[in-house]
């Protein structure tokens, strides 16, 4: 009698949810990145999968040819690096072993580099259990999930499962992939290399993971903030506001111009966005930018009783008074997320006065690109 192997990421693995992870309760597949950055990947008539590198038989396949390869169905769990798990995802596709056999990969090859649209790539040891999915839940793979083809890496961090796959390269040495390059640019590569790159959710230290994510999200948020500010300045949306006589503050608006418990008001000062909310017990001013993926919080759901605002994309909750992330994306630990930026202000004679000198730097009212 054969004994079924229990593998990480499979539904029969004893420790199905890694320590510290939260189970996503949604019955819908959760997507962090819906845009491949290159729409040509959806031109299925011209799409090809290229297999090359240290192989005897390099080849390419059209979408129709790929679908003729031996297909199987796998039910696998997905574990996002943010700290949430989606259990029992059904994938349809092809085992990487089929590609390895067809390409006659060199015995000296030790790594496989998977390349997707938009310059995204991920390097794996060749012995990793990898699955090429072209279907989800017995239907065609949706575009946001990686159509026409994605990698599924069971038991690994979900961000390694490259979407919109175009190329598979087998190599003797590990090549620097796009994730390495991104983390180098964000200044967290040493942390990633020492604590995360070669680990799975079951073996990584949770405090190390959260430290890494906070630094990564903070760096990414600053890039998004700079780009958004530059866009505002170029478009002329950097609204001018009068300075107070002392020259240290900006008169933003009258308190009676704000609707109590109504929709928040968004202002743009020198390219910076300020979201102002008036409740029955006070006024709050916060930057409307989720520190996870930069989503516009002004479109999120307000809970005026709890004094929180919810990101409309992945559901992170931020406290209006402190900016602290109380709950992360899809229910994960909010400690992995940097605080949302708050604005220093005061009310005098019914006018909201915003300080030009914020904790994070100067907020000058002169809008100059």
C-alpha positions in Angstrom: 0.0 0.0 0.0 1.4 3.4 -1.0 1.6 6.3 1.4 0.4 9.6 0.1 3.0 12.3 0.6 1.9 15.3 2.6 3.3 18.5 1.0 3.2 22.1 2.1 0.5 23.9 0.3 -1.6 20.8 -0.2 -4.9 20.5 1.6 -3.8 17.4 3.5 -0.7 19.0 5.0 -1.1 18.8 8.8 -0.2 22.4 9.5 -2.4 23.8 6.8 -2.2 27.4 8.0 1.3 28.7 9.0 1.7 30.1 12.5 0.6 33.7 12.6 -1.4 33.6 9.3 -5.1 34.4 9.2 -7.6 32.5 6.9 -9.2 34.8 4.4 -13.0 34.3 4.8 -13.9 35.6 1.3 -15.1 32.9 -1.2 -13.6 35.0 -4.0 -10.0 34.6 -5.0 -8.1 37.6 -3.6 -6.0 39.6 -6.0 -3.2 42.0 -5.0 -2.0 43.0 -8.5 -4.5 43.1 -11.3 -2.5 44.9 -13.9 0.3 43.1 -15.9 1.7 46.5 -17.1 1.6 45.1 -20.7 -1.8 44.6 -22.4 -0.2 42.7 -25.3 -0.1 39.6 -23.1 -3.8 39.2 -23.7 -3.4 39.1 -27.5 -3.9 35.3 -27.4 -3.5 34.9 -31.2 0.2 36.1 -30.9 0.9 34.8 -27.4 3.6 32.1 -27.1 5.3 30.4 -24.3 9.1 30.2 -24.9 11.2 27.5 -23.2 14.9 27.9 -23.5 18.3 28.0 -21.6 20.3 25.0 -20.6 18.2 22.6 -22.6 18.7 20.2 -25.5 15.3 20.9 -27.0 14.3 24.6 -26.8 10.7 25.1 -28.0 7.8 27.5 -28.0 4.1 26.8 -27.8 1.0 28.8 -28.8 -1.9 28.9 -26.4 -3.7 26.2 -28.3 -0.6 24.0 -28.3 -0.1 24.5 -24.6 -3.7 23.4 -23.9 -3.0 20.1 -25.6 -0.3 19.2 -23.1 -1.3 16.7 -20.4 -3.5 18.6 -17.9 -4.3 17.8 -14.3 -6.3 19.5 -11.6 -4.7 20.5 -8.2 -6.4 21.8 -5.1 -3.9 24.0 -3.3 -3.7 26.5 -0.5 -2.3 30.0 -1.2 -0.3 31.8 1.5 0.3 35.5 0.9 3.4 37.1 2.3 1.2 39.7 3.9 0.0 37.1 6.4 -3.3 35.7 5.0 -4.2 32.3 3.6 -6.8 31.3 1.0 -7.6 27.6 1.4 -8.6 25.2 -1.3 -8.0 27.0 -4.5 -8.7 24.8 -7.5 -6.2 25.1 -10.4 -6.1 23.4 -13.8 -2.9 23.1 -15.7 0.4 21.4 -16.4 3.1 20.1 -14.1 6.5 21.8 -14.6 7.9 18.2 -14.9 6.1 17.9 -18.3 8.0 21.0 -19.6 11.3 19.7 -18.1 10.9 16.4 -19.9 9.9 17.9 -23.2 12.8 20.4 -23.2 15.3 17.8 -22.2 16.8 20.0 -19.6 20.5 19.7 -19.0 21.5 17.6 -15.9 23.7 20.6 -15.0 20.7 23.0 -14.8 19.9 23.9 -11.2 17.4 26.8 -11.5 14.3 27.8 -13.5 13.6 31.5 -14.2 10.0 32.2 -14.9 9.3 35.5 -16.7 6.0 37.2 -16.9 4.6 40.4 -18.5 5.8 43.8 -17.3 9.3 42.6 -16.6 8.3 40.4 -13.7 10.4 37.3 -13.1 11.1 34.8 -10.3 13.9 32.2 -9.9 13.2 28.8 -8.4 15.4 25.8 -7.7 14.7 23.3 -10.4 13.5 20.6 -7.9 10.7 22.9 -6.6 7.2 21.6 -7.2 5.8 24.1 -9.7 2.5 24.1 -11.6 1.6 26.0 -14.8 -2.0 27.0 -14.4 -4.1 28.0 -17.4 -7.4 27.4 -15.6 -9.1 28.2 -12.3 -12.1 26.5 -10.7 -12.5 24.5 -13.9 -12.8 27.6 -16.0 -10.5 29.8 -18.1 -8.0 31.7 -15.9 -9.3 35.2 -15.3 -7.1 38.1 -16.5 -6.4 39.5 -13.0 -5.4 36.0 -11.9 -2.7 35.7 -14.6 -4.4 34.8 -17.9 -3.3 33.1 -20.1 -0.8 31.4 -17.9 0.6 31.6 -14.4 3.0 29.7 -12.1 1.6 28.2 -8.9 4.3 27.4 -6.3 2.6 25.3 -3.6 3.7 26.0 0.0 5.7 29.1 -0.9 4.9 32.8 -0.5 2.1 33.7 -3.0 4.1 36.6 -4.5 6.4 34.1 -6.1 3.6 32.7 -8.2 4.4 34.7 -11.3 1.3 35.7 -13.4 1.0 36.4 -17.2 3.9 34.0 -17.9 5.7 34.2 -21.2 9.1 32.6 -20.8 10.7 29.7 -18.9 14.5 29.6 -18.8 16.6 26.9 -17.2 20.0 27.9 -15.9 23.1 26.4 -14.1 23.4 29.4 -11.8 20.7 31.4 -10.1 19.9 34.6 -12.1 18.9 37.8 -10.4 15.1 38.1 -10.8 12.8 41.1 -10.8 12.0 40.6 -7.1 15.7 40.8 -6.2 16.0 44.0 -8.2 12.9 45.5 -6.6 14.1 44.8 -3.1 17.5 46.1 -3.9 16.0 49.4 -5.1 13.8 49.6 -1.9 16.8 49.0 0.4 15.5 45.8 1.9 17.4 43.2 -0.1 19.7 42.1 2.7 16.7 41.4 5.0 14.9 39.6 2.2 18.0 37.5 1.3 18.8 36.5 4.9 15.3 36.0 6.2 12.7 35.4 3.4 14.0 34.5 0.0 14.7 30.8 0.6 12.0 30.3 3.2 8.4 29.4 3.1 5.6 30.6 5.4 6.1 27.7 7.8 9.8 28.5 8.5 10.1 32.2 8.3 10.2 34.3 11.5 6.9 36.3 11.7 8.6 39.3 13.3 11.2 39.3 10.6 8.5 39.1 7.9 6.6 42.0 9.3 9.8 44.1 9.7 10.6 43.4 6.0 7.1 44.3 4.9 7.0 47.5 6.8 10.2 48.7 5.2 9.1 47.5 1.8 5.7 49.1 2.0 7.1 52.4 3.4 9.6 52.6 0.5 6.9 51.8 -2.1 4.4 54.3 -0.5 7.0 57.0 -0.7 7.5 56.3 -4.4 3.8 56.4 -5.1 3.4 59.6 -3.0 6.1 61.3 -5.0 4.6 60.3 -8.3 1.1 61.4 -7.3 2.4 64.7 -6.1 4.3 65.3 -9.3 1.1 64.5 -11.3 -0.9 67.0 -9.2 1.7 69.7 -9.8 1.8 69.0 -13.5 -2.0 69.0 -13.8 -2.5 72.3 -11.8 -4.4 70.5 -9.1 -2.1 71.8 -6.4 -4.7 74.2 -5.0 -3.5 77.5 -3.5 -4.6 78.4 0.1 -3.9 81.6 2.0 -1.2 81.6 4.7 -1.9 82.9 8.2 -0.3 86.2 9.3 2.5 84.2 11.1 3.3 82.5 7.8 3.5 79.1 9.5 0.1 77.8 8.7 -2.4 77.4 5.8 -6.1 78.3 6.1 -7.5 75.2 4.6 -11.3 75.7 5.0 -14.1 76.7 7.4 -15.3 74.0 9.8 -18.9 74.8 8.8 -18.1 73.9 5.2 -17.6 70.3 6.2 -20.6 68.1 6.6 -20.8 66.4 9.9 -20.8 62.6 9.5 -20.9 63.2 5.8 -18.5 62.3 3.0 -14.9 63.4 3.7 -13.4 66.4 1.9 -10.2 66.0 -0.1 -7.8 68.9 -0.5 -4.6 69.2 -2.5 -1.9 71.5 -1.0 1.3 71.8 -3.0 0.6 68.4 -4.5 -0.1 66.7 -1.2 -3.5 65.2 -0.6 -5.3 65.9 2.7 -8.5 64.0 3.6 -10.6 65.9 6.2 -13.4 64.3 8.2 -15.8 66.0 10.6 -17.5 63.8 13.2 -19.7 64.5 16.2 -16.6 64.5 18.5 -13.9 66.1 16.4 -12.1 66.6 13.1 -9.5 64.3 11.6 -7.0 64.9 8.8 -5.2 62.0 7.1 -3.5 61.3 3.8 -5.8 59.2 1.7 -3.3 56.6 0.7 -3.2 53.0 1.9 0.3 52.0 2.9 -0.2 48.6 1.3 -0.6 49.3 -2.4 -1.2 53.1 -2.4 -5.0 52.8 -2.9 -7.1 55.9 -2.5 -8.6 55.8 1.0 -11.1 58.5 0.2 -13.0 55.9 -1.7 -13.0 53.5 1.3 -15.7 52.8 3.9 -15.8 55.0 6.9 -16.9 53.8 10.4 -17.5 57.0 12.3 -18.3 55.1 15.5 -15.0 53.2 15.5 -13.2 56.2 13.9 -11.7 54.0 11.1 -11.4 54.1 7.4 -11.2 50.9 5.3 -9.1 50.5 2.1 -11.5 49.7 -0.8 -9.1 47.3 -2.5 -7.9 44.8 0.2 -9.7 45.8 3.3 -7.0 47.2 5.6 -8.4 49.3 8.4 -6.7 52.6 9.6 -7.3 54.5 12.8 -8.2 58.1 11.9 -6.7 59.5 15.1 -3.4 57.7 15.1 -3.0 56.5 11.5 -2.2 53.1 12.8 -3.1 50.1 10.6 -5.5 48.1 12.9 -6.0 45.3 10.4 -4.1 44.5 7.3 -5.1 43.4 3.9 -7.7 40.6 3.8 -7.6 40.3 7.6 -3.8 39.9 8.1 -1.9 41.5 11.0 -1.9 45.3 10.7 1.6 45.4 12.3 3.1 44.6 8.9 1.8 47.9 7.5 3.3 51.4 8.1 1.0 54.0 9.6 -1.0 56.2 7.3 0.3 59.8 7.3 -1.6 62.2 9.6 -1.6 66.0 9.3 -0.9 68.5 12.1 -3.6 71.1 12.3 -5.7 73.2 14.7 -9.0 75.1 14.6 -9.2 78.8 15.3 -12.2 81.0 14.9 -14.0 78.3 13.0 -11.1 77.8 10.5 -9.0 74.7 10.0 -5.3 75.8 10.0 -2.8 73.3 8.7 0.8 73.6 9.8 3.3 74.0 7.0 5.9 72.1 9.1 4.6 68.5 9.4 6.4 65.7 11.2 7.5 64.3 7.8 8.7 67.7 6.4 7.5 71.0 5.0 4.1 71.5 3.5 4.6 74.8 1.7 1.5 76.4 0.1 3.4 77.6 -3.0 2.7 75.0 -5.7 5.9 74.9 -7.8 6.8 71.8 -9.9 
